[in-house]
Structure formats: C-alpha cells, structure tokens
Amino acid sequence: MKCIVAGGSGFIGSALVGRLTELGEVVVLTRKGRAESGRPVEWHPPAAGPWAEEVASADVVVNLAGENIGAGRWTAERKRRLISSRLEATGALVEAMRLDPTRPRTFVSASAIGYYGSRGDEALDESAPAGEGFLASLAQQWEEAARAAEDVARVVIVRLGVVLDEEGGALERMLLPFRLGVGGPIGSGRQWMSWVDRADVIRFIEWAALRREARGVYNVTAPEPVRNRDFAKALGRALHRPAVIPAPAFALRMLFGEMADEVLLGGQRVVPSRATAEGFSFTYPKLEQSLQRIFGWLRQTPLNSAT
C-alpha cells in the first residue's frame, strides 16, 4: 500500500506517518523538503511538480495541510493565509488524483469542529448544520474542496476536536502557565471543550483508510466532552499544580480579538456518533485516561462536566 500524507511533518502528521509506515510506503508532502520518517517530497501548492505523480499513484491520500489556526491574531492577511493554505492544498491534491481517475483510492481530508460554530450546550453530531463565524465558514469551504474528489476517490472528512498530546498542539501551549502555578479556566469556564487524544486521531485515520465502508463526514472527538473549567481542574491535577486563576475574557479579547471569541471563549459539545455507531472504539474516551497516558497521572477525582 502506498500512502501520501500532506502536512506529514506537523503535529498530527508526524505521528501518523510513523503509524502508516507499518502498512507500506509513505510519501510525505512537505514544503521543507524533509521529514522525520517516510519519504519526503517537496511541494508548493498550487504549483505543479513531480509530487503530483506521487499522489496519482497512491492508494491512500491523507490531507492535513493548513496553517495553524491558533498561532496568532486573525488579521485580514492571516485569515487570507488560513483559507488559502487549506483550499490550495486540497484543490491541488484533488487535481493530482485526476491524473489517474480510475485508480481505486481513499482520500482522508481533515476539517474541524469549528464547522458548528459556538453552540452553547447543544449536543452536536454529524447531522447538525453548520454554524456561523469565520471558522465555520472556513471549515465549510475546506470540506467542499475535499468533496470535489468524490468522483475519483472514496472521500472521508474528519472533523477534529482539540487534539491532546504533550508534544504539540493546544496542550503544549497550555502547559507553561499551569506549570508556573497560574493556570485556570478560560473566561467563565462553562464553554464545552470537545477534545480527542492524538493516539485516537491516528487510529481513526488508519481505520477510515482501511475500512471500505467508511465514507463522508465523521466527528473525531472523544465521546465525553468536558467544560473548560473541568478540563483546567483535570490538567492541574495531572501536573500537581493549582488551576484556580481564570484568564479574563476581556483580556483575551484585547490580545486575540475575534479569535478569542471563536477559539478560546466559544465552544462546541460535539459527539462522535457515526464513528461509534460504525464500530470505531476510542482507546481514551475519558479525559482522565488521556491525561494519564500523556503524564502518567492516576485518576483521583472523577470529573463532573454535566453542570
């Protein structure tokens, strides 16, 4: 089996490539021209190049390419880059697959639960409509670009929650204030946090690539989302640090503007209905289990995220 991973040098991609090498050849599409594992092939979408032939001959194409949503304030220029980095990469992959339109293949393309917008306490499965805001609009455009491959591939769209692992992503950015003893909830702390362990993300992508019946949109979030205040308490316990100093909403809005409302102060209560109904089993369905894997922490007090 030949697998292509676009964005294979990133937080999720680097771990995925290591897993997929057990299945066969893995080609990593990277702007840097290097990768920790797999065979690196340089690409600069939407520009054409030898990478396109690699994609055309692949059995599985995984699309994780896109600039980091939470890396900075959303200026007009940064919004443009967030959109173009996703749409140009996705469109280029689809066009490359068209070089051999009859080849049986699977296209697994990332999206995000920002698709649903901030929805309060509403439980959101894959049938829920799109929400409002920049992230919702971005996710809709990203998914539409991926669906353009439906005539040349089996398309699986993966709506990712907050992916947890100490090596990167949102959790890495949270650790410093907690380790300094000044961590705590964000704003009111009542907003829902739909998280997922990185190990389960990797397992799901492999499952979707190999399971011929898998098709369409899947929420890839742990079955038990938690409120932000409960997440802060659990992280504090895992690090043996206090978690009582809240980050005020007004200060976050001053620092991050629109991004604060959509990424930090807003939230979604997302459930992975299709994945669980179709037989995928999360290894880390509870937050305590994920933090135990990451930090070697043994649960002492159960979370109560229902209030």
C-alpha positions as CSV (number, residue, x, y, z in Angstrom):
1,M,0.0,0.0,0.0
2,K,1.3,3.5,-0.9
3,C,0.2,6.3,1.3
4,I,0.6,10.1,0.8
5,V,0.5,12.4,3.7
6,A,0.2,16.1,3.0
7,G,1.2,18.0,6.1
8,G,3.1,14.9,7.3
9,S,5.7,16.9,9.2
10,G,3.2,18.6,11.5
11,F,1.8,17.7,15.0
12,I,-0.7,15.1,13.8
13,G,1.1,14.2,10.5
14,S,4.4,13.2,12.0
15,A,2.7,10.7,14.4
16,L,0.5,9.4,11.6
17,V,3.4,8.8,9.2
18,G,5.1,6.6,11.8
19,R,1.9,4.5,12.1
20,L,1.3,4.2,8.3
21,T,4.9,3.0,7.6
22,E,3.7,-0.3,9.2
23,L,1.3,-0.6,6.2
24,G,3.7,0.1,3.4
25,E,5.4,3.0,1.6
26,V,4.6,6.5,2.9
27,V,5.4,9.7,1.0
28,V,5.4,12.9,3.0
29,L,4.5,16.1,1.0
30,T,6.3,18.9,2.7
31,R,7.2,22.5,1.9
32,K,10.5,21.9,3.8
33,G,11.6,19.0,1.7
34,R,12.4,16.9,4.8
35,A,10.5,14.7,7.2
36,E,11.3,12.7,10.4
37,S,10.0,9.5,8.8
38,G,8.6,8.5,5.4
39,R,10.0,9.6,2.1
40,P,9.9,13.4,1.8
41,V,8.8,15.0,-1.4
42,E,8.8,18.8,-1.7
43,W,5.6,20.6,-2.8
44,H,4.4,24.1,-3.0
45,P,0.7,24.0,-3.9
46,P,-0.9,25.1,-6.1
47,A,2.2,24.9,-8.2
48,A,2.5,21.6,-10.1
49,G,5.6,19.3,-9.8
50,P,6.8,15.7,-9.6
51,W,4.7,15.4,-6.3
52,A,1.5,15.2,-8.4
53,E,2.6,11.9,-10.0
54,E,3.2,10.5,-6.5
55,V,-0.3,11.4,-5.5
56,A,-1.8,10.0,-8.6
57,S,-0.2,6.6,-8.0
58,A,-1.2,6.4,-4.3
59,D,-3.8,4.1,-2.7
60,V,-4.4,6.4,0.3
61,V,-4.1,10.2,0.3
62,V,-4.3,12.0,3.7
63,N,-4.7,15.7,3.7
64,L,-3.6,17.5,6.9
65,A,-2.2,20.6,5.2
66,G,-3.1,24.0,6.6
67,E,-1.7,26.9,8.6
68,N,-2.2,26.8,12.4
69,I,-5.5,28.4,13.4
70,G,-4.3,29.4,16.9
71,A,-0.9,30.7,16.1
72,G,-1.8,34.4,16.1
73,R,-4.3,37.2,15.9
74,W,-6.7,37.0,13.0
75,T,-5.7,39.9,10.9
76,A,-7.1,40.2,7.4
77,E,-3.9,38.9,5.9
78,R,-3.7,36.0,8.4
79,K,-7.3,35.0,7.5
80,R,-6.4,35.0,3.9
81,R,-3.5,32.6,4.6
82,L,-5.6,30.3,6.7
83,I,-8.1,30.0,3.9
84,S,-5.6,29.7,1.0
85,S,-3.3,27.2,2.8
86,R,-6.2,24.8,3.1
87,L,-8.0,25.4,-0.2
88,E,-4.9,25.5,-2.4
89,A,-3.5,22.3,-0.9
90,T,-6.8,20.4,-1.0
91,G,-7.5,21.6,-4.6
92,A,-4.0,20.6,-5.7
93,L,-4.4,17.1,-4.3
94,V,-7.8,16.6,-6.0
95,E,-6.3,17.7,-9.3
96,A,-3.4,15.4,-8.9
97,M,-5.7,12.4,-8.3
98,R,-7.4,13.2,-11.5
99,L,-4.2,12.3,-13.4
100,D,-5.3,8.7,-12.9
101,P,-9.1,9.0,-12.4
102,T,-9.9,5.3,-12.5
103,R,-7.4,4.2,-9.8
104,P,-9.2,2.9,-6.6
105,R,-8.1,5.1,-3.7
106,T,-9.2,6.7,-0.5
107,F,-8.9,10.4,0.3
108,V,-9.0,11.3,4.0
109,S,-9.2,15.1,4.5
110,A,-9.1,17.0,7.7
111,S,-11.7,19.5,8.8
112,A,-12.5,20.9,12.3
113,I,-15.4,21.1,14.7
114,G,-15.3,24.8,14.2
115,Y,-17.7,23.9,11.4
116,Y,-20.5,24.0,14.0
117,G,-19.7,27.5,15.4
118,S,-20.3,28.3,19.1
119,R,-23.5,26.4,20.1
120,G,-23.7,26.5,23.9
121,D,-25.0,23.3,25.4
122,E,-26.4,21.8,22.2
123,A,-25.2,18.3,21.6
124,L,-23.8,18.2,18.0
125,D,-23.5,15.1,15.9
126,E,-22.6,14.9,12.2
127,S,-26.2,15.7,11.2
128,A,-26.1,19.2,12.9
129,P,-26.0,22.1,10.5
130,A,-23.1,24.5,10.1
131,G,-22.8,27.4,12.4
132,E,-21.7,31.0,12.0
133,G,-18.4,32.7,12.2
134,F,-15.0,32.6,10.5
135,L,-14.1,29.1,11.5
136,A,-17.5,27.7,10.4
137,S,-17.1,29.4,7.0
138,L,-13.5,28.1,6.7
139,A,-14.5,24.5,7.5
140,Q,-17.4,24.6,5.0
141,Q,-15.1,25.8,2.2
142,W,-12.4,23.2,3.2
143,E,-14.9,20.3,3.1
144,E,-16.4,21.5,-0.2
145,A,-12.9,21.4,-1.7
146,A,-12.4,17.9,-0.5
147,R,-15.8,16.7,-1.8
148,A,-14.6,17.6,-5.3
149,A,-12.7,14.3,-5.2
150,E,-15.8,12.2,-4.8
151,D,-15.7,11.1,-8.5
152,V,-12.1,9.9,-8.2
153,A,-11.8,8.6,-4.6
154,R,-13.7,7.4,-1.6
155,V,-13.8,10.6,0.5
156,V,-13.7,10.7,4.3
157,I,-13.8,14.1,6.0
158,V,-12.5,14.2,9.6
159,R,-13.9,16.9,11.8
160,L,-11.2,17.1,14.5
161,G,-11.7,18.4,18.0
162,V,-8.9,19.8,20.3
163,V,-6.2,17.2,19.8
164,L,-4.3,16.4,23.0
165,D,-0.6,15.4,23.3
166,E,2.3,16.9,25.2
167,E,4.4,17.1,22.0
168,G,2.4,19.9,20.4
169,G,-1.0,21.4,19.6
170,A,-3.2,23.2,22.1
171,L,-2.0,21.3,25.2
172,E,1.6,22.3,24.7
173,R,0.6,25.9,24.7
174,M,-1.4,25.4,27.9
175,L,1.3,23.8,29.9
176,L,3.6,26.7,30.8
177,P,1.0,28.7,32.9
178,F,-0.1,25.6,34.7
179,R,3.4,24.5,35.5
180,L,4.1,28.0,36.8
181,G,1.0,27.7,39.1
182,V,-1.0,30.4,37.3
183,G,-3.3,28.2,35.2
184,G,-7.0,28.0,35.3
185,P,-10.2,28.2,33.3
186,I,-10.7,30.4,30.3
187,G,-13.3,33.1,30.8
188,S,-16.3,31.7,32.6
189,G,-15.1,28.1,32.0
190,R,-18.6,27.0,31.2
191,Q,-17.9,26.6,27.4
192,W,-17.7,23.0,26.2
193,M,-14.3,21.6,25.1
194,S,-14.6,18.7,22.6
195,W,-11.2,17.1,22.9
196,V,-9.6,13.9,21.5
197,D,-6.3,12.1,22.3
198,R,-3.8,12.3,19.4
199,A,-3.4,8.5,19.5
200,D,-7.1,8.1,18.8
201,V,-6.9,10.5,15.9
202,I,-4.1,8.4,14.4
203,R,-6.0,5.2,14.9
204,F,-9.2,6.7,13.4
205,I,-7.4,7.9,10.2
206,E,-5.9,4.4,9.8
207,W,-9.4,2.9,10.4
208,A,-11.0,5.2,7.8
209,A,-8.3,4.4,5.3
210,L,-8.7,0.7,5.6
211,R,-12.5,0.3,6.1
212,R,-14.0,0.4,2.7
213,E,-17.5,1.2,4.0
214,A,-16.3,4.5,5.7
215,R,-17.4,7.5,3.7
216,G,-18.5,11.1,4.3
217,V,-18.1,13.2,7.5
218,Y,-17.1,11.9,10.9
219,N,-16.7,13.8,14.1
220,V,-13.4,12.7,15.7
221,T,-13.8,13.8,19.3
222,A,-13.8,11.8,22.5
223,P,-17.3,10.5,23.4
224,E,-17.2,12.6,26.6
225,P,-16.6,16.3,26.1
226,V,-16.0,18.4,29.2
227,R,-16.5,22.0,30.2
228,N,-13.4,24.1,30.1
229,R,-13.3,24.6,33.9
230,D,-13.3,20.8,34.4
231,F,-10.5,20.5,31.8
232,A,-8.5,23.0,33.7
233,K,-9.0,21.2,37.0
234,A,-8.0,17.9,35.5
235,L,-4.9,19.3,33.9
236,G,-3.9,21.0,37.2
237,R,-4.3,17.6,39.0
238,A,-2.2,15.9,36.3
239,L,0.6,18.4,36.8
240,H,0.2,18.6,40.6
241,R,-0.4,22.4,40.2
242,P,-3.3,24.7,41.2
243,A,-5.8,25.6,38.5
244,V,-7.8,28.4,40.0
245,I,-6.6,31.6,38.2
246,P,-9.0,32.3,35.4
247,A,-8.0,34.0,32.1
248,P,-10.4,37.0,31.9
249,A,-12.5,37.3,28.8
250,F,-11.8,41.0,28.3
251,A,-8.0,40.5,28.4
252,L,-8.2,37.6,25.9
253,R,-10.3,39.8,23.5
254,M,-7.8,42.6,23.8
255,L,-4.9,40.2,22.9
256,F,-6.5,38.0,20.3
257,G,-9.6,39.9,19.0
258,E,-12.1,37.7,17.0
259,M,-10.0,34.6,17.6
260,A,-10.6,34.8,21.4
261,D,-14.4,34.6,20.9
262,E,-14.3,31.7,18.5
263,V,-11.4,29.6,19.7
264,L,-11.0,30.3,23.4
265,L,-14.3,31.6,24.8
266,G,-16.6,29.8,22.5
267,G,-17.1,26.0,22.3
268,Q,-19.0,23.1,20.9
269,R,-20.4,20.0,22.6
270,V,-19.6,17.5,19.8
271,V,-20.2,13.8,19.9
272,P,-18.7,11.2,17.5
273,S,-22.0,9.4,16.7
274,R,-21.0,8.0,13.3
275,A,-17.6,6.6,14.4
276,T,-19.0,4.8,17.4
277,A,-22.1,3.5,15.6
278,E,-19.9,2.1,12.8
279,G,-17.6,0.2,15.3
280,F,-14.7,2.5,16.0
281,S,-13.6,2.3,19.6
282,F,-11.8,5.1,21.3
283,T,-8.9,4.0,23.4
284,Y,-9.1,7.1,25.5
285,P,-12.8,8.0,25.8
286,K,-12.4,9.9,29.1
287,L,-10.2,12.9,29.7
288,E,-8.6,11.3,32.8
289,Q,-7.4,8.4,30.6
290,S,-5.8,10.7,28.0
291,L,-4.0,12.7,30.7
292,Q,-2.8,9.5,32.3
293,R,-1.3,8.4,29.0
294,I,0.4,11.8,28.5
295,F,1.6,12.5,32.0
296,G,1.4,9.1,33.8
297,W,-1.3,10.5,36.1
298,L,-3.6,8.3,38.0
299,R,-7.2,9.5,38.4
300,Q,-8.1,10.6,41.9
301,T,-11.3,12.6,41.5
302,P,-13.9,12.0,38.7
303,L,-14.9,14.9,36.5
304,N,-18.4,16.2,36.7
305,S,-18.9,18.1,33.4
306,A,-22.7,17.9,33.3
307,T,-23.3,21.0,35.5
